[in-house]
């Protein structure tokens, strides 16, 4: 089954005139990211399309299983965000419980990008459908409101718990393109005055977004302030600017608008449209971007274009021109945009242009269109974010680090110039980490960073942004400090994540002696660090040495996971007991005992005393015989017992004693 993305891009004049009203928040406290900081830092993103969102499983639509190598490649090519579309319905039971293996797989893929210091977006993707025989879906109308709310809140409750310790580099997106599937208004509607059923759907979408945000916030941890993306009807720009769409209320003020833009349609999506990026197509794109700015950004909204792209029509140079304008406009507005990549390419057997959004071949990791890629990443690599002149969209010149830049206003045609200051090289600054060594906790570690240049302490988010990589597991973590605003370049610092040592842990439940059996002998220790009892296999492993033959055996407890170090304990493997058969006094002053034979021993030793407590006891010389006579004893009552022994490398290892017998000596 293929996933055919639909276009949501053409704006009506009525829609352009509409607005989304959101109060512009007060300035955030120093070093605390607000929604604009995060969306700007997300920059250019890439979609892992048609993989974890495939109905039926990750490889159900023909794409290979996602690898760490693929995500590393995406990172190395210059993308700063990975959007991971996810479908959940087929991985849930009738009680809306997500299969743990699926949730673990999602986490594994998220970690591929998260550990590279990238931003990651996860969402509810292809569950917007009425699936026969199952409640595992949502459908945005009044008829299915109750079921939709249960589904959406159930997913986000479980996902929030799974990822509550991930920092702001993980972003949640409530829904993907929520719409009336199969309806005549599935993709097209009148934004200024929506048809009744669309208006009803918009109201349900508003409530589903609010329910999702409330569920995420209630889960606590990092979710209390995590950026959450919320789309309008079909995630189109029309759906965002219609006056009936409302962003969820959020005390954290960390909600961003989610918009998709395969724009303009005749160039970017329509396979039968133009392959040439004409002035008319460009003006249409700039008009759409002007609406994003004036109706969304300028009204205090953070915006993420979760999907965009131009289908391949064998028009590499034209796609590159389009990509340059698209990504430059987004960079200038502080809008993150995520390229749709469905791993679909023009081939000798399929020469159609429809839905050919593949950029990186997921089997070979080869780039399909390098010219297109270079144009996409150029705005992000510039290291400098510009602003629009006089509130208008301009025909941006090539972004450079400094010098004079000419802008041509697309709307009025006026030419203006602005001077870009010479950027300061942040790599010459001194960066200090609050800690260079931290103890593993299982959660992300983010030591505070102080950056000073020429005696000035720089400000995070305004002067630089920070990303952390490999900052969960034990090992060496990296902190990357990238200049922004007036600063360019970057600094890399490292810190150690060390495990919790178990060297001084309390170990119990071990016996000092174990009887020889002829087989390997093991024991099950109980290991405690402080008041916590550790779990074997998860927190430590146990190995044994010399644990079969009679002698001294070794047990080694080695830390695992967040625990490091080793503990070594020993115990003895001793001979089997013998049985005291008889004890008698055949003659005056004599004590004669007999006992059963034991194999794999050196001999036997008899111990006797005139009291049952065996105080002031005496032991006979060791003997290999099964009968022992002790002479020269005084008249009286004696208590006697016997044990075996084996000599190993000059050391005698004794068994436990037999039962005691009482004898009257003549």
Rosetta blueprint (number, residue, H / E / L):
1 X L
2 X L
3 X L
4 X L
5 X L
6 X L
7 X L
8 X L
9 X L
10 X L
11 X L
12 X L
13 X H
14 X H
15 X H
16 X H
17 X H
18 X L
19 X L
20 X L
21 X L
22 X L
23 X L
24 X L
25 X L
26 X L
27 X L
28 X L
29 X L
30 X L
31 X L
32 X L
33 X L
34 X L
35 X H
36 X H
37 X H
38 X H
39 X H
40 X H
41 X H
42 X H
43 X L
44 X E
45 X E
46 X E
47 X E
48 X L
49 X L
50 X L
51 X L
52 X L
53 X L
54 X L
55 X L
56 X L
57 X L
58 X L
59 X L
60 X L
61 X L
62 X L
63 X L
64 X L
65 X L
66 X L
67 X L
68 X H
69 X H
70 X H
71 X H
72 X H
73 X H
74 X H
75 X H
76 X H
77 X L
78 X L
79 X L
80 X L
81 X E
82 X E
83 X E
84 X E
85 X L
86 X L
87 X L
88 X L
89 X H
90 X H
91 X H
92 X E
93 X L
94 X L
95 X L
96 X L
97 X L
98 X E
99 X L
100 X H
101 X H
102 X H
103 X H
104 X H
105 X H
106 X H
107 X H
108 X H
109 X H
110 X H
111 X H
112 X H
113 X H
114 X H
115 X L
116 X L
117 X L
118 X L
119 X E
120 X E
121 X E
122 X E
123 X E
124 X L
125 X L
126 X L
127 X L
128 X L
129 X L
130 X L
131 X L
132 X L
133 X L
134 X L
135 X L
136 X L
137 X L
138 X L
139 X L
140 X L
141 X L
142 X H
143 X H
144 X H
145 X H
146 X H
147 X H
148 X H
149 X H
150 X H
151 X H
152 X H
153 X H
154 X H
155 X H
156 X H
157 X H
158 X H
159 X H
160 X H
161 X H
162 X H
163 X L
164 X L
165 X L
166 X L
167 X L
168 X L
169 X L
170 X E
171 X E
172 X E
173 X E
174 X L
175 X L
176 X L
177 X L
178 X L
179 X L
180 X L
181 X L
182 X L
183 X L
184 X L
185 X L
186 X L
187 X L
188 X L
189 X L
190 X L
191 X L
192 X L
193 X L
194 X L
195 X L
196 X H
197 X H
198 X H
199 X H
200 X H
201 X H
202 X H
203 X H
204 X H
205 X H
206 X H
207 X H
208 X H
209 X H
210 X H
211 X H
212 X H
213 X H
214 X H
215 X H
216 X H
217 X H
218 X H
219 X L
220 X L
221 X H
222 X H
223 X H
224 X H
225 X L
226 X L
227 X L
228 X E
229 X E
230 X E
231 X E
232 X L
233 X H
234 X H
235 X H
236 X L
237 X H
238 X H
239 X H
240 X H
241 X H
242 X L
243 X L
244 X L
245 X L
246 X L
247 X L
248 X L
249 X L
250 X L
251 X L
252 X L
253 X L
254 X L
255 X E
256 X E
257 X E
258 X E
259 X E
260 X E
261 X E
262 X L
263 X L
264 X L
265 X H
266 X H
267 X H
268 X H
269 X L
270 X L
271 X L
272 X L
273 X L
274 X L
275 X L
276 X L
277 X L
278 X L
279 X H
280 X H
281 X H
282 X H
283 X H
284 X H
285 X H
286 X H
287 X H
288 X H
289 X H
290 X H
291 X H
292 X H
293 X H
294 X H
295 X H
296 X H
297 X H
298 X H
299 X H
300 X L
301 X L
302 X E
303 X E
304 X E
305 X E
306 X E
307 X E
308 X E
309 X L
310 X L
311 X L
312 X L
313 X L
314 X L
315 X L
316 X H
317 X H
318 X H
319 X H
320 X H
321 X H
322 X H
323 X H
324 X H
325 X H
326 X H
327 X H
328 X H
329 X H
330 X H
331 X H
332 X H
333 X H
334 X L
335 X L
336 X E
337 X E
338 X E
339 X E
340 X L
341 X L
342 X L
343 X L
344 X L
345 X L
346 X L
347 X L
348 X L
349 X L
350 X L
351 X L
352 X L
353 X L
354 X L
355 X L
356 X L
357 X L
358 X L
359 X L
360 X E
361 X L
362 X L
363 X L
364 X L
365 X L
366 X L
367 X E
368 X L
369 X L
370 X H
371 X H
372 X H
373 X H
374 X H
375 X H
376 X H
377 X H
378 X H
379 X H
380 X H
381 X H
382 X L
383 X L
384 X L
385 X L
386 X L
387 X L
388 X L
389 X H
390 X H
391 X H
392 X L
393 X L
394 X E
395 X E
396 X L
397 X L
398 X L
399 X L
400 X L
401 X L
402 X L
403 X E
404 X E
405 X E
406 X E
407 X E
408 X E
409 X E
410 X L
411 X L
412 X L
413 X L
414 X L
415 X E
416 X E
417 X E
418 X E
419 X E
420 X E
421 X L
422 X L
423 X L
424 X E
425 X E
426 X H
427 X H
428 X H
429 X L
430 X E
431 X E
432 X E
433 X E
434 X L
435 X L
436 X L
437 X E
438 X E
439 X E
440 X L
441 X L
442 X L
443 X L
444 X L
445 X L
446 X L
447 X L
448 X L
449 X E
450 X E
451 X E
452 X E
453 X E
454 X L
455 X L
456 X E
457 X E
458 X L
459 X L
460 X E
461 X L
462 X L
463 X L
464 X E
465 X E
466 X E
467 X E
468 X E
469 X E
470 X L
471 X L
472 X L
473 X L
474 X L
475 X E
476 X E
477 X E
478 X E
479 X E
480 X E
481 X E
482 X E
483 X E
484 X L
485 X L
486 X L
487 X E
488 X E
489 X L
490 X E
491 X E
492 X E
493 X E
494 X E
495 X E
496 X E
497 X E
498 X E
499 X L
500 X E
501 X E
502 X L
503 X L
504 X L
505 X L
506 X E
507 X E
508 X E
509 X L
510 X L
511 X L
512 X L
513 X E
514 X E
515 X E
516 X L
517 X L
518 X L
519 X L
520 X L
521 X L
522 X L
523 X L
524 X L
525 X L
526 X E
527 X E
528 X E
529 X E
530 X L
531 X L
532 X E
533 X E
534 X L
535 X L
536 X E
537 X L
538 X L
539 X L
540 X E
541 X E
542 X E
543 X E
544 X E
545 X E
546 X L
547 X L
548 X L
549 X L
550 X L
551 X E
552 X E
553 X E
554 X E
555 X E
556 X E
557 X E
558 X E
559 X E
560 X L
561 X L
562 X L
563 X E
564 X E
565 X L
566 X E
567 X E
568 X E
569 X E
570 X E
571 X E
572 X E
573 X E
574 X E
575 X L
576 X L
577 X L
578 X L
579 X L
580 X E
581 X E
582 X E
583 X E
584 X E
585 X L
586 X L
587 X L
588 X L
589 X L
590 X L
591 X E
592 X E
593 X E
594 X E
595 X E
596 X L
597 X L
598 X L
599 X L
600 X L
601 X L
602 X L
603 X E
604 X E
605 X E
606 X E
607 X E
608 X E
609 X E
610 X L
611 X L
612 X L
613 X L
614 X L
615 X L
616 X L
617 X L
618 X E
619 X E
620 X L
621 X L
622 X L
623 X E
624 X L
625 X L
626 X L
627 X E
628 X E
629 X E
630 X E
631 X L
632 X L
633 X L
634 X L
635 X L
636 X E
637 X E
638 X E
639 X E
640 X E
641 X E
642 X E
643 X E
644 X E
645 X E
646 X E
647 X E
648 X E
649 X L
650 X L
651 X E
652 X E
653 X E
654 X E
655 X L
656 X L
657 X L
658 X L
659 X L
660 X L
661 X E
662 X E
663 X E
664 X E
665 X E
666 X L
